[in-house]
């Protein structure tokens, strides 16, 4: 099968991915987006990667920010993930549980993990950009069932899920 866009999307549709929110503070206010492309790059130095599909809107704000926060989400945060995945949906509401780090970035307090980071590389790939960020601080919250994305739906993964 040729590597068409549709074939490529179909290939990844059944490949599960963790769900994260990437946020930043910009001169016009907080921005953020849902990402299922976050990956560990290096432990020493601590670095992660993710991709964005365009350099405008929230993605553009993230790419131009001095620092970002990558939140790894728990299954009970699915509505926050949905809100940040939809254009025009309410974001950074008090009901979602936001605060600010001492350095000013938006912080989802209940996220099991929040990593304050600094973008060190961006690589354009087609209409997307691959982002590599150095992790500056790690905040570990309470361990919780993970939120994963597979076949266009959110799922919970926890210690009770069958181990193979």
Backbone as a printed PyTorch tensor [residue, N CA C, xyz], in Angstrom:
tensor([[[  0.8470,  -1.1740,   0.0000],
         [  0.0000,   0.0000,   0.0000],
         [  0.8930,   1.2390,   0.0000]],

        [[  0.6550,   2.1820,  -0.8750],
         [  1.4650,   3.4140,  -0.8890],
         [  1.2790,   4.1950,   0.4120]],

        [[  2.2950,   4.9280,   0.7930],
         [  2.2600,   5.7080,   2.0360],
         [  1.4910,   7.0040,   1.8170]],

        [[  0.2070,   6.8860,   1.5450],
         [ -0.6470,   8.0610,   1.4160],
         [ -0.9710,   8.5950,   2.8080]],

        [[ -1.5080,   9.7980,   2.8570],
         [ -1.8910,  10.3680,   4.1400],
         [ -2.9260,   9.4820,   4.8350]],

        [[ -3.8980,   8.9880,   4.0930],
         [ -4.9440,   8.1460,   4.6910],
         [ -4.3720,   6.8250,   5.1970]],

        [[ -3.4750,   6.2010,   4.4450],
         [ -2.8610,   4.9500,   4.8780],
         [ -2.0190,   5.1740,   6.1290]],

        [[ -1.3070,   6.2840,   6.1680],
         [ -0.4780,   6.6080,   7.3340],
         [ -1.3380,   6.8080,   8.5760]],

        [[ -2.4330,   7.5570,   8.4330],
         [ -3.3420,   7.7600,   9.5640],
         [ -3.9300,   6.4420,  10.0280]],

        [[ -4.3100,   5.5900,   9.0920],
         [ -4.8700,   4.2790,   9.4420],
         [ -3.8430,   3.4400,  10.1840]],

        [[ -2.5860,   3.5230,   9.7820],
         [ -1.5320,   2.7530,  10.4370],
         [ -1.3880,   3.1310,  11.9070]],

        [[ -1.5300,   4.4140,  12.2290],
         [ -1.3630,   4.8660,  13.6160],
         [ -2.6590,   4.8490,  14.4190]],

        [[ -3.7860,   4.6390,  13.7710],
         [ -5.0730,   4.7010,  14.4610],
         [ -5.1500,   3.7200,  15.6380]],

        [[ -4.5890,   2.5310,  15.4900],
         [ -4.6640,   1.5300,  16.5570],
         [ -3.4360,   1.5250,  17.4630]],

        [[ -2.5540,   2.4620,  17.2640],
         [ -1.3600,   2.5670,  18.1100],
         [ -1.6720,   3.5270,  19.2610]],

        [[ -1.7720,   3.0270,  20.4950],
         [ -2.1600,   3.9120,  21.6040],
         [ -1.0490,   4.9010,  21.9570]],

        [[ -1.4740,   6.0510,  22.4390],
         [ -0.5370,   7.0920,  22.8370],
         [ -1.0330,   7.7600,  24.1140]],

        [[ -0.1040,   8.1240,  24.9760],
         [ -0.4500,   8.8850,  26.1610],
         [ -0.9660,  10.2550,  25.7690]],

        [[ -1.7680,  10.8560,  26.6380],
         [ -2.3600,  12.1650,  26.3630],
         [ -1.7440,  13.2010,  27.2930]],

        [[ -1.3730,  14.3260,  26.7120],
         [ -0.7520,  15.4070,  27.4750],
         [ -1.3810,  16.7360,  27.0800]],

        [[ -1.2260,  17.7140,  27.9530],
         [ -1.5340,  19.1060,  27.6330],
         [ -0.2140,  19.8510,  27.6400]],

        [[ -0.0100,  20.6840,  26.6530],
         [  1.1650,  21.5420,  26.6080],
         [  0.6520,  22.9700,  26.7380]],

        [[  1.1640,  23.7010,  27.7200],
         [  0.6730,  25.0450,  28.0010],
         [  1.8360,  26.0260,  28.0920]],

        [[  1.5040,  27.2980,  27.9470],
         [  2.4930,  28.3680,  28.0990],
         [  1.7550,  29.6690,  28.4030]],

        [[  2.4910,  30.6100,  28.9430],
         [  1.9800,  31.9640,  29.1290],
         [  2.6040,  32.8350,  28.0450]],

        [[  1.7610,  33.5860,  27.3570],
         [  2.2200,  34.4830,  26.3000],
         [  1.8290,  35.9100,  26.6660]],

        [[  2.3040,  36.8930,  25.9290],
         [  1.9050,  38.2850,  26.2110],
         [  0.3950,  38.5100,  26.1180]],

        [[ -0.3240,  37.6600,  25.3610],
         [ -1.7790,  37.8360,  25.2550],
         [ -2.5520,  36.8940,  26.1730]],

        [[ -1.8560,  36.1290,  27.0060],
         [ -2.5080,  35.2360,  27.9450],
         [ -2.0730,  33.7980,  27.7690]],

        [[ -2.7070,  32.8930,  28.5360],
         [ -2.3030,  31.4920,  28.4780],
         [ -2.7770,  30.8240,  27.1890]],

        [[ -1.9670,  29.8880,  26.6940],
         [ -2.3180,  29.0780,  25.5310],
         [ -2.0340,  27.6240,  25.8710]],

        [[ -2.7090,  26.7290,  25.1560],
         [ -2.4560,  25.3160,  25.3900],
         [ -3.1240,  24.4610,  24.3450]],

        [[ -2.6530,  23.2240,  24.2480],
         [ -3.2320,  22.2620,  23.3220],
         [ -3.0470,  20.8500,  23.8550]],

        [[ -3.8940,  19.9550,  23.3720],
         [ -3.7950,  18.5360,  23.6990],
         [ -2.8220,  17.9020,  22.7240]],

        [[ -1.9430,  17.0480,  23.2420],
         [ -0.9560,  16.3770,  22.4000],
         [ -0.8980,  14.8930,  22.7430]],

        [[ -0.8740,  14.0720,  21.7080],
         [ -0.6850,  12.6300,  21.9240],
         [  0.6600,  12.1840,  21.3620]],

        [[  1.5320,  13.1520,  21.0900],
         [  2.8340,  12.8430,  20.4940],
         [  3.9990,  13.0490,  21.4510]],

        [[  3.7440,  13.2780,  22.7400],
         [  4.8230,  13.5220,  23.6910],
         [  5.6250,  12.2380,  23.8950]],

        [[  6.9450,  12.3830,  23.8520],
         [  7.8330,  11.2280,  24.0370],
         [  9.0890,  11.6550,  24.7870]],

        [[  9.6410,  10.7300,  25.5240],
         [ 10.9260,  10.9340,  26.1710],
         [ 12.0170,  10.8840,  25.1080]],

        [[ 12.9640,  11.8090,  25.1780],
         [ 14.0790,  11.8230,  24.2340],
         [ 15.3680,  11.4160,  24.9220]],

        [[ 15.5820,  11.9590,  26.1240],
         [ 16.8300,  11.7070,  26.8400],
         [ 16.5990,  11.8780,  28.3340]],

        [[ 17.3070,  11.0790,  29.1400],
         [ 17.2310,  11.2370,  30.5950],
         [ 18.3450,  12.1560,  31.0890]],

        [[ 19.4610,  12.2370,  30.3570],
         [ 20.5940,  13.0510,  30.7710],
         [ 21.2410,  13.6820,  29.5530]],

        [[ 20.8890,  14.9130,  29.2000],
         [ 19.9900,  15.7980,  29.9360],
         [ 18.5300,  15.4080,  29.7080]],

        [[ 17.6900,  15.7410,  30.6610],
         [ 16.2610,  15.4370,  30.5480],
         [ 15.6770,  16.2300,  29.3820]],

        [[ 15.0770,  15.5000,  28.4280],
         [ 14.4900,  16.1470,  27.2600],
         [ 13.3000,  15.3420,  26.7750]],

        [[ 12.3470,  16.0340,  26.1840],
         [ 11.1580,  15.4040,  25.6240],
         [ 10.8810,  15.9950,  24.2610]],

        [[  9.9610,  15.3600,  23.5420],
         [  9.5670,  15.8800,  22.2280],
         [  8.0570,  15.7980,  22.0790]],

        [[  7.5380,  16.5890,  21.1540],
         [  6.1350,  16.5250,  20.7470],
         [  6.0420,  17.2190,  19.3970]],

        [[  4.9040,  17.0730,  18.7530],
         [  4.7250,  17.7530,  17.4780],
         [  3.4870,  18.6260,  17.5230]],

        [[  3.5160,  19.6640,  16.6990],
         [  2.3660,  20.5420,  16.5140],
         [  2.0930,  20.6150,  15.0190]],

        [[  0.8310,  20.7940,  14.6560],
         [  0.4810,  20.7320,  13.2440],
         [  0.5480,  22.0650,  12.5210]],

        [[  0.7000,  23.1530,  13.2340],
         [  0.8550,  24.4480,  12.5760],
         [  1.5360,  25.3980,  13.5550]],

        [[  1.9950,  26.5110,  13.0540],
         [  2.7000,  27.4740,  13.8970],
         [  1.8450,  28.7040,  14.1500]],

        [[  0.5210,  28.5300,  14.1790],
         [ -0.3860,  29.6350,  14.4540],
         [ -1.2310,  29.2740,  15.6730]],

        [[ -2.0410,  30.2020,  16.1410],
         [ -2.9270,  29.9470,  17.2730],
         [ -2.1610,  29.4970,  18.5020]],

        [[ -2.7110,  28.5090,  19.2080],
         [ -2.0760,  28.0060,  20.4310],
         [ -0.6890,  27.4590,  20.1580]],

        [[ -0.5380,  26.7140,  19.0560],
         [  0.7750,  26.1440,  18.7250],
         [  1.7980,  27.2550,  18.5060]],

        [[  1.4130,  28.3060,  17.8190],
         [  2.3160,  29.4230,  17.6060],
         [  2.7160,  30.0890,  18.9130]],

        [[  1.7510,  30.2210,  19.8210],
         [  2.0530,  30.7810,  21.1390],
         [  3.0360,  29.9230,  21.9010]],

        [[  2.8480,  28.6030,  21.8450],
         [  3.7710,  27.6890,  22.5320],
         [  5.1710,  27.8110,  21.9540]],

        [[  5.2580,  27.8340,  20.6220],
         [  6.5660,  27.8660,  19.9670],
         [  7.3350,  29.1470,  20.2410]],

        [[  6.6310,  30.2320,  20.5440],
         [  7.3130,  31.5040,  20.8000],
         [  7.5050,  31.7920,  22.2930]],

        [[  6.9940,  30.9350,  23.1570],
         [  7.0930,  31.1680,  24.6050],
         [  8.4970,  30.8660,  25.1280]],

        [[  8.8620,  31.5550,  26.2100],
         [ 10.1550,  31.2960,  26.8450],
         [ 10.2000,  29.9060,  27.4650]],

        [[  9.0650,  29.4570,  27.9850],
         [  8.9970,  28.1300,  28.5950],
         [  7.5880,  27.5860,  28.4440]],

        [[  7.4700,  26.2750,  28.5460],
         [  6.2000,  25.5740,  28.4140],
         [  6.0600,  24.6100,  29.5810]],

        [[  4.8410,  24.1100,  29.7810],
         [  4.6300,  23.0480,  30.7650],
         [  3.9190,  21.9080,  30.0510]],

        [[  4.5040,  20.7200,  30.1480],
         [  3.9230,  19.5210,  29.5670],
         [  3.3060,  18.7290,  30.7140]],

        [[  1.9760,  18.5870,  30.6680],
         [  1.2170,  17.8740,  31.6930],
         [  0.8430,  16.4940,  31.1550]],

        [[  1.2250,  15.4320,  31.8390],
         [  0.7800,  14.0850,  31.4850],
         [ -0.5150,  13.8520,  32.2410]],

        [[ -1.5860,  13.5250,  31.5220],
         [ -2.9260,  13.5320,  32.1080],
         [ -3.3660,  12.1960,  32.6800]],

        [[ -4.2320,  12.2880,  33.6680],
         [ -4.9020,  11.1340,  34.2670],
         [ -6.2270,  10.9130,  33.5480]],

        [[ -6.7400,   9.6980,  33.6380],
         [ -7.9890,   9.3440,  32.9610],
         [ -9.1420,  10.2490,  33.3740]],

        [[ -9.1760,  10.7000,  34.6250],
         [-10.2880,  11.5510,  35.0550],
         [-10.1670,  12.9900,  34.5330]],

        [[ -9.1360,  13.2850,  33.7490],
         [ -8.9650,  14.6120,  33.1660],
         [ -9.3430,  14.6300,  31.6820]],

        [[-10.1410,  13.6550,  31.2690],
         [-10.5220,  13.5400,  29.8620],
         [-11.2730,  14.7770,  29.3580]],

        [[-12.0920,  15.3990,  30.1720],
         [-12.8300,  16.5770,  29.7080],
         [-11.8970,  17.7630,  29.4640]],

        [[-10.8600,  17.8770,  30.2520],
         [ -9.8650,  18.9290,  30.0110],
         [ -9.1460,  18.6410,  28.6900]],

        [[ -8.7850,  17.3850,  28.4720],
         [ -8.1260,  17.0060,  27.2110],
         [ -9.0310,  17.3240,  26.0260]],

        [[-10.3070,  17.0160,  26.1410],
         [-11.2560,  17.3090,  25.0490],
         [-11.3610,  18.8120,  24.8020]],

        [[-11.4210,  19.5850,  25.8770],
         [-11.5430,  21.0380,  25.7230],
         [-10.3330,  21.6140,  24.9910]],

        [[ -9.1570,  21.1390,  25.3110],
         [ -7.9510,  21.6770,  24.6850],
         [ -7.7110,  21.1030,  23.2900]],

        [[ -8.4810,  20.0870,  22.9170],
         [ -8.3830,  19.5150,  21.5750],
         [ -9.3430,  20.1970,  20.5980]],

        [[-10.3430,  20.9170,  21.1200],
         [-11.3550,  21.5680,  20.2790],
         [-11.1360,  23.0700,  20.2240]],

        [[-11.1110,  23.5930,  19.0410],
         [-10.9930,  25.0350,  18.8660],
         [-12.2330,  25.7170,  19.4360]],

        [[-12.0130,  26.7490,  20.2320],
         [-13.1170,  27.5270,  20.7770],
         [-13.7190,  26.9840,  22.0580]],

        [[-13.2900,  25.8020,  22.5090],
         [-13.8210,  25.2430,  23.7600],
         [-13.2390,  26.0180,  24.9450]],

        [[-13.9690,  26.0700,  26.0690],
         [-13.4670,  26.8000,  27.2380],
         [-12.1650,  26.1880,  27.7610]],

        [[-11.1860,  27.0500,  27.9760],
         [ -9.8740,  26.6240,  28.4640],
         [ -9.4620,  27.4820,  29.6450]],

        [[ -8.6590,  26.9070,  30.5170],
         [ -8.1120,  27.5930,  31.6840],
         [ -9.2270,  28.1090,  32.5950]],

        [[-10.2720,  27.3090,  32.7600],
         [-11.3760,  27.7000,  33.6300],
         [-11.0740,  27.2740,  35.0650]],

        [[-11.6630,  27.9400,  36.0430],
         [-11.4650,  27.5320,  37.4400],
         [-11.9030,  26.0810,  37.6820]],

        [[-12.9720,  25.6370,  36.9930],
         [-13.4700,  24.2730,  37.1730],
         [-12.4520,  23.2310,  36.7160]],

        [[-11.5990,  23.5950,  35.7840],
         [-10.5750,  22.6640,  35.3060],
         [ -9.4170,  22.5230,  36.2870]],

        [[ -9.2850,  23.4610,  37.2260],
         [ -8.2720,  23.3330,  38.2800],
         [ -6.9140,  23.9330,  37.9530]],

        [[ -6.8990,  25.0950,  37.3150],
         [ -5.6390,  25.7290,  36.9340],
         [ -5.0870,  26.6330,  38.0170]],

        [[ -3.7800,  26.7350,  38.0490],
         [ -3.0650,  27.7040,  38.8620],
         [ -1.8960,  28.1830,  38.0070]],

        [[ -0.9570,  28.8690,  38.6150],
         [  0.2510,  29.3050,  37.9100],
         [  1.4670,  28.8550,  38.6920]],

        [[  2.4940,  28.4470,  37.9790],
         [  3.7680,  28.1580,  38.6230],
         [  4.3910,  29.4740,  39.0740]],

        [[  5.3370,  29.4400,  40.0140],
         [  6.0060,  30.6860,  40.4260],
         [  6.6500,  31.4410,  39.2550]],

        [[  6.9760,  30.7210,  38.1850],
         [  7.5760,  31.3320,  37.0000],
         [  6.5370,  31.8480,  36.0130]],

        [[  5.2280,  31.6850,  36.3130],
         [  4.1620,  32.2850,  35.5310],
         [  3.4070,  31.3870,  34.5740]],

        [[  3.9020,  30.1840,  34.3060],
         [  3.2150,  29.3070,  33.3560],
         [  1.9420,  28.7170,  33.9670]],

        [[  0.9180,  28.4560,  33.1170],
         [ -0.2920,  27.7860,  33.6040],
         [  0.0360,  26.3590,  34.0280]],

        [[ -0.5320,  25.9500,  35.1760],
         [ -0.2480,  24.6410,  35.7520],
         [ -1.5640,  23.9690,  36.1430]],

        [[ -1.7990,  22.7980,  35.6070],
         [ -2.9660,  21.9960,  35.9620],
         [ -2.6090,  21.2290,  37.2330]],

        [[ -3.0880,  21.7110,  38.3540],
         [ -2.6640,  21.2350,  39.6640],
         [ -2.8260,  19.7280,  39.8270]],

        [[ -3.9180,  19.1540,  39.3430],
         [ -4.2010,  17.7380,  39.5700],
         [ -3.5090,  16.7980,  38.5800]],

        [[ -2.7380,  17.3250,  37.6430],
         [ -2.0360,  16.4510,  36.6950],
         [ -1.0420,  15.5740,  37.4460]],

        [[ -0.9860,  14.2830,  37.1210],
         [ -0.0150,  13.4070,  37.7930],
         [  1.4300,  13.8410,  37.5690]],

        [[  1.7010,  14.4640,  36.4210],
         [  3.0470,  14.9350,  36.0990],
         [  2.9400,  16.2680,  35.3690]],

        [[  3.7800,  17.2110,  35.7560],
         [  3.9130,  18.4770,  35.0390],
         [  5.4030,  18.7610,  34.9010]],

        [[  5.8540,  18.9640,  33.6680],
         [  7.2780,  19.1970,  33.4090],
         [  7.4620,  20.5670,  32.7620]],

        [[  8.0350,  21.4780,  33.5210],
         [  8.3520,  22.7990,  32.9760],
         [  9.5720,  22.6340,  32.0780]],

        [[  9.4670,  23.1560,  30.8570],
         [ 10.4970,  22.8940,  29.8570],
         [ 10.7930,  24.1330,  29.0340]],

        [[ 11.9200,  24.0690,  28.3370],
         [ 12.3400,  25.1450,  27.4380],
         [ 12.5910,  24.5310,  26.0720]],

        [[ 11.9370,  25.0670,  25.0580],
         [ 12.1260,  24.5530,  23.7030],
         [ 13.5460,  24.8620,  23.2370]],

        [[ 14.2510,  23.8130,  22.7750],
         [ 15.6230,  23.9990,  22.3110],
         [ 15.7700,  23.7560,  20.8130]],

        [[ 14.8470,  23.0100,  20.2030],
         [ 14.9050,  22.7540,  18.7640],
         [ 13.4910,  22.6290,  18.2030]],

        [[ 13.2990,  23.1290,  17.0100],
         [ 12.0860,  22.8350,  16.2520],
         [ 12.5350,  22.4440,  14.8490]],

        [[ 11.9060,  21.4200,  14.3330],
         [ 12.2390,  20.9090,  13.0150],
         [ 10.9730,  20.8660,  12.1790]],

        [[ 10.8730,  21.6910,  11.1430],
         [  9.6910,  21.6260,  10.2750],
         [  9.6590,  20.2910,   9.5280]],

        [[  8.4840,  19.6630,   9.5230],
         [  8.2710,  18.4120,   8.7920],
         [  6.9080,  18.5400,   8.1230]],

        [[  6.8950,  18.7880,   6.8240],
         [  5.6310,  19.0270,   6.1330],
         [  4.9380,  20.2170,   6.7530]],

        [[  3.6640,  20.0570,   7.0620],
         [  2.8850,  21.1340,   7.6790],
         [  3.0330,  21.1490,   9.1990]],

        [[  3.8070,  20.2330,   9.7630],
         [  3.9800,  20.1200,  11.2100],
         [  5.3780,  20.5590,  11.6270]],

        [[  5.5630,  20.6450,  12.9390],
         [  6.8880,  20.9000,  13.5120],
         [  7.1330,  19.9180,  14.6310]],

        [[  8.3150,  19.3230,  14.6230],
         [  8.7620,  18.4720,  15.7240],
         [  9.4880,  19.3840,  16.7040]],

        [[  9.0980,  19.3070,  17.9610],
         [  9.6420,  20.1770,  18.9950],
         [ 10.4330,  19.3260,  19.9790]],

        [[ 11.6440,  19.7660,  20.3130],
         [ 12.4530,  19.1260,  21.3560],
         [ 12.6280,  20.1580,  22.4570]],

        [[ 12.3450,  19.7360,  23.6940],
         [ 12.4090,  20.6600,  24.8290],
         [ 13.2370,  20.0620,  25.9600]],

        [[ 14.0510,  20.9130,  26.5560],
         [ 14.8290,  20.5470,  27.7300],
         [ 13.9160,  20.6700,  28.9490]],

        [[ 13.8660,  19.6370,  29.7770],
         [ 13.0280,  19.6630,  30.9720],
         [ 13.8010,  20.3590,  32.0950]],

        [[ 13.1910,  21.4080,  32.6330],
         [ 13.8310,  22.2130,  33.6710],
         [ 13.4050,  21.7870,  35.0670]],

        [[ 12.1210,  21.4720,  35.2360],
         [ 11.5540,  21.0880,  36.5370],
         [ 10.5200,  20.0010,  36.3060]],

        [[ 10.4200,  19.0760,  37.2630],
         [  9.3960,  18.0300,  37.2160],
         [  8.5810,  18.1180,  38.4950]],

        [[  7.2640,  18.1740,  38.3330],
         [  6.3450,  18.1320,  39.4780],
         [  5.5780,  16.8320,  39.4010]],

        [[  5.7400,  16.0020,  40.4070],
         [  5.0350,  14.7230,  40.4620],
         [  3.8620,  14.8530,  41.4100]],

        [[  2.6630,  14.5940,  40.9000],
         [  1.4550,  14.6070,  41.7090],
         [  1.1110,  13.1900,  42.1160]],

        [[ -0.1510,  12.9860,  42.4340],
         [ -0.5850,  11.6520,  42.8240],
         [ -0.6650,  10.7380,  41.6130]],

        [[ -0.2210,   9.5260,  41.7910],
         [ -0.2980,   8.5300,  40.7250],
         [ -1.7700,   8.2180,  40.4710]],

        [[ -2.1410,   8.0950,  39.2040],
         [ -3.5440,   7.8860,  38.8330],
         [ -3.5960,   7.0900,  37.5330]],

        [[ -4.7540,   6.4910,  37.2150],
         [ -4.8920,   5.8280,  35.9130],
         [ -4.5690,   6.8020,  34.7820]],

        [[ -3.8410,   6.3170,  33.7990],
         [ -3.3960,   7.1580,  32.6800],
         [ -4.4980,   7.3420,  31.6480]],

        [[ -4.4410,   8.4790,  30.9660],
         [ -5.3290,   8.7510,  29.8440],
         [ -4.5660,   8.4320,  28.5660]],

        [[ -5.1300,   7.5590,  27.7420],
         [ -4.5060,   7.2000,  26.4720],
         [ -5.5000,   7.4350,  25.3340]],

        [[ -4.9570,   7.5760,  24.1410],
         [ -5.7610,   7.8360,  22.9520],
         [ -5.5000,   6.7290,  21.9470]],

        [[ -6.5800,   6.0990,  21.4660],
         [ -6.4770,   5.0220,  20.4860],
         [ -7.7460,   5.0030,  19.6560]],

        [[ -7.5910,   4.8950,  18.3560],
         [ -8.7130,   4.8100,  17.4290],
         [ -9.7150,   5.9480,  17.6270]],

        [[ -9.1910,   7.1610,  17.7360],
         [ -9.9850,   8.3870,  17.8510],
         [-10.8240,   8.4760,  19.1250]],

        [[-10.4400,   7.7090,  20.1500],
         [-11.1720,   7.7470,  21.4260],
         [-10.1830,   7.7480,  22.5820]],

        [[-10.6400,   8.3110,  23.6900],
         [ -9.8600,   8.3060,  24.9190],
         [-10.1740,   7.0360,  25.7050]],

        [[ -9.1490,   6.5030,  26.4000],
         [ -9.2900,   5.2870,  27.2020],
         [ -8.5050,   5.4730,  28.5110]],

        [[ -8.8910,   4.6990,  29.5070],
         [ -8.1520,   4.6870,  30.7760],
         [ -7.2500,   3.4550,  30.8110]],

        [[ -6.0550,   3.6470,  31.3460],
         [ -5.1190,   2.5520,  31.5420],
         [ -4.6540,   2.6260,  32.9910]],

        [[ -4.9050,   1.5500,  33.7300],
         [ -4.5260,   1.5690,  35.1380],
         [ -3.9210,   0.2540,  35.5620]],

        [[ -3.6040,   0.1470,  36.8510],
         [ -2.9760,  -1.0710,  37.3720],
         [ -3.8890,  -2.2860,  37.2950]],

        [[ -5.1980,  -2.0610,  37.1280],
         [ -6.1420,  -3.1560,  37.0190],
         [ -6.2700,  -3.6670,  35.5830]],

        [[ -5.7150,  -2.9040,  34.6200],
         [ -5.7440,  -3.3620,  33.2260],
         [ -4.9230,  -4.6510,  33.1310]],

        [[ -5.3490,  -5.5820,  32.3040],
         [ -4.6190,  -6.8550,  32.2090],
         [ -3.1470,  -6.6250,  31.8140]],

        [[ -2.2800,  -7.2820,  32.5390],
         [ -0.8680,  -7.2420,  32.1980],
         [ -0.5450,  -8.4490,  31.3340]],

        [[  0.1610,  -8.2490,  30.2570],
         [  0.4720,  -9.3230,  29.3180],
         [  1.9080,  -9.7490,  29.4260]]])
